[in-house]
């Protein structure tokens, strides 16, 4: 298989993609080895939810183009990270943050607070092509989290590739039909869950205490939660055969110390 390798402080992730274009190539007897996997997430979006730990954000920003949505700008400044662009209405941060980033070369796009789209949605509409790591997603109000998760799922379905929501406390990888992932964990886990994000999804899940095989998960009855790795050195493997699922991990420590 062709894999895309993604490394974060808490884990190493091997992501395999088989989208429709690849399926068509397979049907035309093209060797899978000739197919190019999606690149690792080269875009980092910092939204206005719970602020990631500054050293985690600095590590995540290495080698990636950074973009901020409103309060995410303050997170970037606090971590010494300068985003390429900032989109927002300045209702959850200060004018000083906007001015300081503009002086550092950030392209600032200002909007009126009376608008339909969220700041994150406006930013995502303008992003260049590429796979995506989003942080500043977790915490805060449930309506914001709900909007963030499904907005990023919409982005994935439009653009394809890897969409990963993460900080040093929580992580979720969005998987569609024909995608699978293998994870090598570098931190202790509190819980691993599979969250059906479509009406129904079908998955395999191994390397966990309660494995699944061709399991049908229903959005209105999400039971595959609070799983655990099967052992200290277990490698988790999840395949999505139908629908859309979120592979969610909560790390055991409330705040993980990162050594850069």
N, C-alpha and C positions, 0 to 999 in steps of 0.2 A: 504493500500500500504506500501511496504518497501521503506524507504527513506534514502538517505545519506545526512547528515547535514554538511554543509560547512559554517564556520563563518569567514568573513573578516571584517576589521574595518567598511566598508561601508554597509554591508548587511549580512543577514543570508539567506542561500540558501538551499533548500530542493530538492534533485535531485533523481528522480526515474528512474531506468534502467530496460528495458525489452529487453534483447538481444536474439539471436536465441536459446541459451542454455536454457534460461528461458522460451521462447515460447514453446520449445519442452517439458519442464517439465509441462507446463500448459496443453498442449495437452494430456499428460499422466495422467491428473487429479491429479497432485501434487498441494497441496494448495500453493497459492502465499506466505503465511506467512512463509513457510518453506524455501523459497529462500533467499539467502544471498545477500544483496545489495553490490555494489562496495564500498570500503572504501573511505573516504574523501581523497583528494589529499595529499599523504605523501611525494611526491617529489616536490621540488621547483627548477626550472631552472631559472637562471638569465642570460639573453642574453644581447647583446651589443647595444640595442636601447636606447630610452629615459630612463635615470636613474630613478628608483623609489625613492621616498623620503626615507631617511635613516630610520626614525622611522616606516614608513609603511613596509619597507623590514624586519626590525627586528621583527615586529609583525607577518608578513607572514611566517618568517622562524621558528617560535616557533613550535616545535613538528614535523618538516619536515627535511628530508635529502636534503641538498643544493648542487647544481651543477652549475658551471659557464662556460659561453662561452666567451672567450677573454675579451672584455671590461666589461662584466658583473663582472669580477674579481675585478675591481676597485670599482664598486658599492658595492660589498660585503665588501671590506676593509673599505670603507667609512662608512658603517653601523655597523662595528664591527662584521660581520658575516663571519665565516670561512667555505668555501665550502669543501665538501669531495673531489671533483675533479674539475680540470680546463682543458678545451680543447680549444686550439686556436693556432694561428700563430703569436700572439703578434704584429699584424700590427695596432691595434687600441688602444693599451695601452702600458705600458712601461715594460722593463725588471725588474725594481724594484718591480712592482706589482707582477709579477710571482715569483720572488725570495722571497718576503716577505710571500706570501701564502705558498710556498714550505716550508719555515722555520716554519710555523705554522701547518704543517702536511697535507696540501692539496696535493693530487696526481696530478701532472702536466703532461699533455700530449701535447707535442709540435708538430706542423705540419709546413710544408713549405707553404709560401703564395701561391705558384703556385699549386693549387689543385682545383678539381671540386666541392667538397662539401663545404658548408659554415661551419663555426665553430659550429654553433648551430646544424646543421645536423649531424656532427661528434659526438657531445655530445649525441644527442638523440639516436643514434644507439647503444650507449654503456650503456644506463641507465638500471638499474634493473627494474623488473616489478613493477607496481603501477600506481595509478592515478596521474595526473600531474597538477601543478600550474606553469604557465610560466609568468615571468615578464621581463622587459627590452625589450618588444616586440614592443611597440608603439613608435611614433615619428620618426624623421629622414626621410630617403628616402623611397618613395613608393615601389620601387622594393624590398627593404629589408623587408618591412611590408608584401607585397604580398607573398614573399618566406616564411616568418615566419608563416603566417596564414595557408597556404596550407601544409607546412611541418608538422605543429602540427596536422592538420586534418588527414594527412596520418598516423601519429603516433596513433591517436585515432582509426582510422579504423583498424590498425594492432593489437593494444593492447586492445581496448575496454576501458571502464571506463570513468572517468571524465577527461576532458581536459579544463582548464580554463586559459584564458589570461587576466592578470590584473595588474594594478598599482592603485595609488590613484586618477588617472584622468579618466581612461577608463577601461572597462571590457568587455570581450566577452566569453560566454559559447558556446561550440560547441555541437549541439544536432543532433542526428541521429534518424531515424525512430524507434518508440517504446520508446523514451525517453521523459520525461517531467520534468519541474522544477517549483517550487514555490519560489518566492523571497520576503523577507521582507526587505525593504530598510531602512537604517540607515543614509542616507545622501540625500541632495537635488539633484534632477536629472535635467540635461539640456535636455537630449534626450534619448529615448529608441527606438531601431531599430531592425528589423529582416532582416538579410542579407542572401539571398539564396546562398549557397556555392556549390550546385549541379545544374544541368540544370533546374530542377523543384523540389519544395518541397511543402508539404501540412501541414498547421499548424492551431492550435487554439491559441488564445492569448487573455487573459482577465485581468482585473484590470488596463486597460489602457483607455485613452480617446477615442481611435478608436479601439475597439475590433475586432477580426477576428474569424471566425468559418469555419473550413474546407477550408481555403483560399489557393488557389494555387499561390505560389510565383515563379517567373521565374528569373533565374540568369541574363538574358539579359534585364530584365525590373524590377529592384528592387525598388518597390514603397513604401514598408512598413517601411519607415524611419521617424525619427523625431516625434515619438509618445511621449506621456507623461503618467505618472500614473494618474488614474482617480480621485484620491484624496490624501490628505496628508498621510493617513494611509493605502492606498491601498496595497494589496498584489498582485503581478504580477504572472500570471500562463501561461506557454507556453508549448504546447504539439506538438511534431513533429511526423506526421503520415507517411511521406514519404520523401525521400531525406535527405539533410543535411542543417541545418540553423544555423547561428550564432546569438545568442541573445546578442546584443550590448548595453551597457549603457555608457553614458558620464555624469560624475558627474558635478554638477553646478559650484562648486568652482574650480578655476584653480589649486590650491594646497590645499588639505584637511589636516587640522591639526589633527594628531592622538594622542590620549591620551592613553599611555600604562599603 
